[in-house]
């Protein structure tokens, strides 16, 4: 069996496992749409300008998409790694031809597929609500690569956690601050001047800025995309090395 066959088999098994968990399916696909209904549908642009949600809905497209590309891979991959650790499954997998990077690649592909479907649902919901933004090919590129990036981060958190509950807690502890401190829902001008340079330390910032330039503001997105690609490769490689594949 080739590496492609092994990755494909693990992909199918992981996808079926996810589809059997109805609660996970519901929150993966419907929670982001519910978020849009609350913020984009109920909260209107402030006529006086300034403050939160003071710009047109199209400006916040990266923020809504960030909910999917951030929370889904962090929580799903992190908890999956922790589940394998608790059940000693990595020790069993270590006796098979499946390699660490193949397992992680299969998990990543499953999550990328789920995130793409959820992102399409988000985009459709935003268009139905009247948001004005461009459907740029860069949108798909950023969603896919950033999903890979945070799958790597999720795997790292799962490797460090001592349980599935711990992995989920760590994922939320990372995701919530990043969601609001990455040029997404909160404009940089609303932060203190000393804090604004720290926004550049968040990988999600480059996703948000790239998507916003591609779909709303205009301008070159190549720089942001290169940063996201480099970080995706780096985190995937680090996550592969950190997987507790075999017993000490």
N, C-alpha and C positions, 0 to 999 in steps of 0.2 A: 504494500500500500504506500502510495507516494504522499508527500507532505500536503499536496492539494487535497487528496482524498481524506487524509486525517483531519485537516482543518474543516473540510466540508461536513464530515460526519459529526464532529463536535459542534459545528454551527447548527446543524439540524436538531441535534439533541438539546442544545441550549434554547433554541427558539421554541421547541415544543414545550419545554419545561416552563418557559415564560408564559406561553399562551394558556397553560393550565391554571395559572394563578390569576384569577379574575380580578382580584383587588389590585394587583400590580398593573394589569392591563388598563383598568379604569383610570387609575391615577396617572399613568404614563400619558394617556391620550386625552383625557377629559379635564384634568386639573389645569393644564396651560390654557385651554379654551375658556374655562371658568374664570381664570385670572384676567383674560382679555375682556370678558363680558363685564367684569367688575370695574376694571380700570379704564379701558377704552370705551366701554359702552355707557358707564354711569358717571364717570368723572370727566367733565368738560374742560376745555382750555380756559384758563383764567383770563378774563378780558383785560385786566390791568397789566398783565405780564409779570414775570418773576415768580419765584417759588416753584414747588413741585408741580409737574404736569402742566406747565405753562406753555408748552410748545404743541404743535399739531401732532396727532397720533402717529403719523409717519416717522417722526423723530424717534419714537420709542420702539420701533420695530426690533432693533437689536436687543432691547431689554426683554421683550416678550420671548424672543427666540433664545435668549440667554437662559431663561428658566428651564428650557428643554435640554440644551446642550451642556448645562452645568449639573442640574440635579439628577437627571436620569442616569448618566454614566457614573457619577460619583456614588450614588446610593446603590445602583444595581450591581456594578462591578465590585465595589467595596464589599457589599454583603455576600456576593457570590464567592469571592476569595475567602472571606471569613468562614463561610459555610463549608468550603472544602477543607479548611484548616481544622475546624471542629470535628468533621467526620473523617479525618485522616485520609481524605480522598487524593491529596497530592502525593502522598506516599505510595498509594496504589497506582496512580498515573505514572509515577516515576519508573514503574516496572514495565510500562508499555512503550511502544515506539514513539508515542506522542511527546513532543518537546515542549518546553515551557513557552517559547514564543508562539508555537502553533496553538496551544490552548488559549493564550491571551489574545491572539489574533482572531480566533473564532468568536470569543466573547465580545471582542471589539466590533467585529462585523455585525453580530446580532444587534448590539446596541446602536450602531450607526444606522442600520436599517430601521429600527424602531424610531430613532430620533428624526430621521428624514421624513417618515410618515407623519409623525407628530408635528414637525415643522410645516409640512404642507397644510395640515389642518389649521395650524395657527395663521398661516398666510391667508388661507381662504376666509377664516373668521375675521381677520383684519380688513380684508377687502369688502366683505359683507357689511361691516360696520362703517365703511366709507373712508378708511385710511388711504392717504395718497402717498404712494411710494413706487419706485421702479422695481420690476422683476428682473434683476440683473443675474447673469450666470455666476457672478461672484458670490451671490447669496448661497447657492448650493455648495460651492467650494469651501466657503468659510464654515458652514454647518458641518460638513463631513470631517474636515481636518480638525476643527475644534472639538468635535465629539471624540475623535481618536485621542486628542490631547488629554481630555478629562477622563477617558477610560483608563489611561495610564496613571493619572493621579488617583483615581478610585482604587485601582489595583494596589498602589502603594499604601493607601490608607488601610485597605483590607489586610495587607501583609503585616502592618504594624498593630492592628487591633487585636484584642484578646478574645473577642466574641463578635457575633453578628450584630448584637445590640450596640456594641462598642464601635463597630464599623459604621453603622448608620448614624450614631451620634457624632463621630468624627467627620463624616461626610456633611452633615448638616452644619456642624461647626465651621467647616471650611466654606461651604456653598453660600450660606446666608450673608456673611460679610462681603464675599466677592461679588454677590449679586448687586449690592448697593454701593460698593466702593470701586466700581470698574467703569465709570462713564456710561452707565446704563440708564437707570431711572433717575438718578441724581446728577444734574449737570455739574461739571467741574467748577464752574464759577460759584456754586453754592458752598463749596468746601473752603476752609481757611487756606490762605496762600501757602503756608508752610506744608500743608498736607497734599496739595495737588501733585507734586512730583512723585508721591508714593503711589498714585494711581497707575503709573507706568510699570510698577512691579507686579501687577495682576495680569495673568495671561488673558483673562476675559476682557480686559481693556482693549486689547488689539483686535479681538473679535468684534466688539461693539463699535469701535471706530471704523474698522474696515467695512462692516455691513452698513453702517450709517452713511459712509461716503459712497458706497456702491448703490444704495437704494434711495437715499434722501438728499444728502448734501452735495454729492458730486465730488470729483477729485480722484487722485491716484490712490489705489488700495494695495499696490504691490508691496510696499514696505511692511504694512501690517500683516499681509498674507505670508510673507517670508518668515516673519517672527513666529507666527502661529505654526507654520510647518516645522521650523527648527525645534520649537518647544514640543510639538507632538512626537517627533522622532526621539528627542531626548527623554521625555517622560515614559514613552513606551519601552525604550531600552532599559531605563532604570527599573521600571516595574517588572520587566522580565527577570532581571537579576535578583530582585527582592522576593520573588515568589518563593515560598517555602516548599519547594518541589519535593524534597526528600528529607527524611529524618536525619538529624545530626548523628 
